[in-house]
Amino acid sequence: MMAAEDVTLGHKQLVDIESTFKNLKQDLSIKPIYHRLENRTKAHVMLNWLALL
């Protein structure tokens, strides 16, 4: 079982990541893209992450 501090830290990190992706897509005027295949979803996330870096 995870400690409460670990759960809280994990949630804060998730919120930060989601906020960063939202800001990235707004800055680039990118509309939401919905993928049905796992490999395309992973590729989409990877490309956004690389763009952020």
DOMAR-922888 format. One record per residue: residue number from 0; x, y, z of N, C-alpha, C, CB in turn. Coordinates in nm, 4 decimals, always signed. Glycine has a CB too. Layout:
N
(NUM; (X; Y; Z); (X; Y; Z); (X; Y; Z); (X; Y; Z))
...
***
This chain:
53
(0; (+0.0835; -0.1172; +0.0000); (+0.0000; +0.0000; +0.0000); (+0.0886; +0.1245; +0.0000); (-0.0954; -0.0007; +0.1211))
(1; (+0.0471; +0.2263; -0.0748); (+0.1247; +0.3499; -0.0857); (+0.0951; +0.4424; +0.0323); (+0.0940; +0.4215; -0.2187))
(2; (+0.1961; +0.5168; +0.0701); (+0.1789; +0.6165; +0.1759); (+0.0989; +0.7350; +0.1212); (+0.3172; +0.6639; +0.2311))
(3; (+0.0301; +0.8038; +0.2097); (-0.0523; +0.9182; +0.1690); (+0.0311; +1.0243; +0.0981); (-0.1221; +0.9796; +0.2908))
(4; (+0.1535; +1.0445; +0.1441); (+0.2405; +1.1447; +0.0817); (+0.2743; +1.1075; -0.0624); (+0.3693; +1.1611; +0.1627))
(5; (+0.2951; +0.9789; -0.0872); (+0.3267; +0.9327; -0.2225); (+0.2079; +0.9516; -0.3163); (+0.3686; +0.7853; -0.2201))
(6; (+0.0890; +0.9232; -0.2664); (-0.0320; +0.9402; -0.3473); (-0.0511; +1.0883; -0.3807); (-0.1570; +0.8843; -0.2726))
(7; (-0.0338; +1.1733; -0.2813); (-0.0493; +1.3173; -0.3022); (+0.0535; +1.3700; -0.4012); (-0.0370; +1.3922; -0.1694))
(8; (+0.1781; +1.3294; -0.3867); (+0.2832; +1.3721; -0.4786); (+0.2541; +1.3242; -0.6210); (+0.4196; +1.3194; -0.4316))
(9; (+0.2114; +1.1997; -0.6345); (+0.1779; +1.1465; -0.7661); (+0.0652; +1.2235; -0.8322); (+0.1401; +1.0011; -0.7552))
(10; (-0.0351; +1.2601; -0.7531); (-0.1485; +1.3362; -0.8078); (-0.1039; +1.4757; -0.8507); (-0.2625; +1.3465; -0.7039))
(11; (-0.0197; +1.5399; -0.7702); (+0.0296; +1.6732; -0.8061); (+0.1120; +1.6681; -0.9345); (+0.1139; +1.7321; -0.6916))
(12; (+0.1917; +1.5635; -0.9502); (+0.2711; +1.5495; -1.0720); (+0.1799; +1.5299; -1.1933); (+0.3694; +1.4312; -1.0591))
(13; (+0.0742; +1.4515; -1.1774); (-0.0202; +1.4301; -1.2867); (-0.0880; +1.5607; -1.3258); (-0.1250; +1.3257; -1.2473))
(14; (-0.1284; +1.6389; -1.2268); (-0.1915; +1.7683; -1.2535); (-0.0952; +1.8595; -1.3284); (-0.2371; +1.8350; -1.1221))
(15; (+0.0317; +1.8603; -1.2889); (+0.1317; +1.9430; -1.3572); (+0.1500; +1.8997; -1.5021); (+0.2656; +1.9361; -1.2836))
(16; (+0.1549; +1.7707; -1.5253); (+0.1715; +1.7186; -1.6615); (+0.0515; +1.7541; -1.7478); (+0.1914; +1.5662; -1.6592))
(17; (-0.0689; +1.7346; -1.6951); (-0.1893; +1.7671; -1.7714); (-0.1963; +1.9160; -1.8022); (-0.3143; +1.7235; -1.6949))
(18; (-0.1591; +1.9989; -1.7077); (-0.1584; +2.1438; -1.7288); (-0.0580; +2.1821; -1.8368); (-0.1258; +2.2172; -1.5978))
(19; (+0.0577; +2.1196; -1.8340); (+0.1609; +2.1483; -1.9332); (+0.1140; +2.1114; -2.0736); (+0.2897; +2.0731; -1.8992))
(20; (+0.0526; +1.9926; -2.0882); (+0.0016; +1.9528; -2.2196); (-0.1086; +2.0472; -2.2663); (-0.0508; +1.8085; -2.2154))
(21; (-0.1951; +2.0898; -2.1759); (-0.3025; +2.1818; -2.2121); (-0.2444; +2.3134; -2.2624); (-0.3959; +2.2066; -2.0920))
(22; (-0.1476; +2.3670; -2.1890); (-0.0842; +2.4922; -2.2310); (-0.0121; +2.4765; -2.3639); (+0.0137; +2.5403; -2.1246))
(23; (+0.0561; +2.3653; -2.3827); (+0.1265; +2.3398; -2.5077); (+0.0298; +2.3412; -2.6250); (+0.2002; +2.2059; -2.5014))
(24; (-0.0819; +2.2720; -2.6107); (-0.1768; +2.2632; -2.7205); (-0.2452; +2.3968; -2.7456); (-0.2805; +2.1560; -2.6918))
(25; (-0.2689; +2.4754; -2.6409); (-0.3286; +2.6072; -2.6608); (-0.2314; +2.7000; -2.7311); (-0.3718; +2.6676; -2.5271))
(26; (-0.1058; +2.6957; -2.6909); (-0.0046; +2.7818; -2.7518); (+0.0120; +2.7515; -2.9006); (+0.1293; +2.7654; -2.6796))
(27; (-0.0016; +2.6262; -2.9359); (+0.0156; +2.5859; -3.0758); (-0.1160; +2.5805; -3.1523); (+0.0828; +2.4509; -3.0825))
(28; (-0.2256; +2.6142; -3.0856); (-0.3602; +2.6107; -3.1446); (-0.3918; +2.4731; -3.2021); (-0.3735; +2.7173; -3.2543))
(29; (-0.3613; +2.3709; -3.1262); (-0.3871; +2.2335; -3.1688); (-0.5204; +2.1878; -3.1124); (-0.2733; +2.1386; -3.1236))
(30; (-0.6022; +2.1321; -3.1971); (-0.7306; +2.0787; -3.1523); (-0.7094; +1.9399; -3.0933); (-0.8329; +2.0738; -3.2691))
(31; (-0.8025; +1.8966; -3.0083); (-0.7892; +1.7609; -2.9521); (-0.7860; +1.6549; -3.0620); (-0.9051; +1.7315; -2.8551))
(32; (-0.7038; +1.5564; -3.0416); (-0.6930; +1.4449; -3.1350); (-0.7243; +1.3180; -3.0577); (-0.5507; +1.4379; -3.2015))
(33; (-0.8132; +1.2377; -3.1127); (-0.8523; +1.1147; -3.0456); (-0.8038; +0.9955; -3.1269); (-1.0055; +1.1088; -3.0255))
(34; (-0.7256; +0.9104; -3.0646); (-0.6723; +0.7922; -3.1298); (-0.7396; +0.6689; -3.0728); (-0.5193; +0.7838; -3.1130))
(35; (-0.7633; +0.5711; -3.1583); (-0.8269; +0.4483; -3.1138); (-0.7265; +0.3347; -3.0936); (-0.9323; +0.4063; -3.2135))
(36; (-0.6098; +0.3496; -3.1525); (-0.5092; +0.2458; -3.1422); (-0.4026; +0.2871; -3.0409); (-0.4460; +0.2175; -3.2798))
(37; (-0.3611; +0.1929; -2.9590); (-0.2661; +0.2214; -2.8512); (-0.1357; +0.2805; -2.9026); (-0.2369; +0.0953; -2.7732))
(38; (-0.0825; +0.2238; -3.0110); (+0.0469; +0.2729; -3.0602); (+0.0371; +0.4167; -3.1119); (+0.0993; +0.1811; -3.1716))
(39; (-0.0767; +0.4550; -3.1669); (-0.0949; +0.5922; -3.2137); (-0.1084; +0.6891; -3.0960); (-0.2184; +0.6017; -3.3045))
(40; (-0.1749; +0.6445; -2.9917); (-0.1870; +0.7265; -2.8716); (-0.0499; +0.7507; -2.8110); (-0.2801; +0.6597; -2.7689))
(41; (+0.0296; +0.6448; -2.7997); (+0.1641; +0.6578; -2.7443); (+0.2500; +0.7501; -2.8310); (+0.2303; +0.5197; -2.7318))
(42; (+0.2383; +0.7379; -2.9616); (+0.3153; +0.8226; -3.0525); (+0.2733; +0.9690; -3.0371); (+0.2965; +0.7763; -3.1989))
(43; (+0.1445; +0.9932; -3.0236); (+0.0934; +1.1293; -3.0068); (+0.1492; +1.1917; -2.8785); (-0.0614; +1.1293; -3.0039))
(44; (+0.1474; +1.1170; -2.7705); (+0.2006; +1.1666; -2.6439); (+0.3503; +1.1923; -2.6560); (+0.1723; +1.0667; -2.5303))
(45; (+0.4223; +1.1025; -2.7183); (+0.5669; +1.1182; -2.7345); (+0.5999; +1.2429; -2.8173); (+0.6271; +0.9929; -2.8011))
(46; (+0.5281; +1.2661; -2.9257); (+0.5539; +1.3828; -3.0092); (+0.5256; +1.5118; -2.9335); (+0.4696; +1.3769; -3.1362))
(47; (+0.4190; +1.5128; -2.8541); (+0.3897; +1.6312; -2.7743); (+0.4970; +1.6536; -2.6690); (+0.2529; +1.6184; -2.7081))
(48; (+0.5434; +1.5463; -2.6088); (+0.6481; +1.5565; -2.5076); (+0.7773; +1.6122; -2.5706); (+0.6743; +1.4177; -2.4424))
(49; (+0.8115; +1.5633; -2.6877); (+0.9317; +1.6127; -2.7575); (+0.9152; +1.7606; -2.7940); (+0.9592; +1.5284; -2.8857))
(50; (+0.7961; +1.7994; -2.8363); (+0.7713; +1.9401; -2.8693); (+0.7870; +2.0278; -2.7465); (+0.6312; +1.9579; -2.9290))
(51; (+0.7441; +1.9761; -2.6326); (+0.7570; +2.0507; -2.5079); (+0.9025; +2.0711; -2.4696); (+0.6839; +1.9792; -2.3961))
(52; (+0.9836; +1.9660; -2.4905); (+1.1260; +1.9762; -2.4564); (+1.1961; +2.0746; -2.5477); (+1.1939; +1.8391; -2.4652))
***
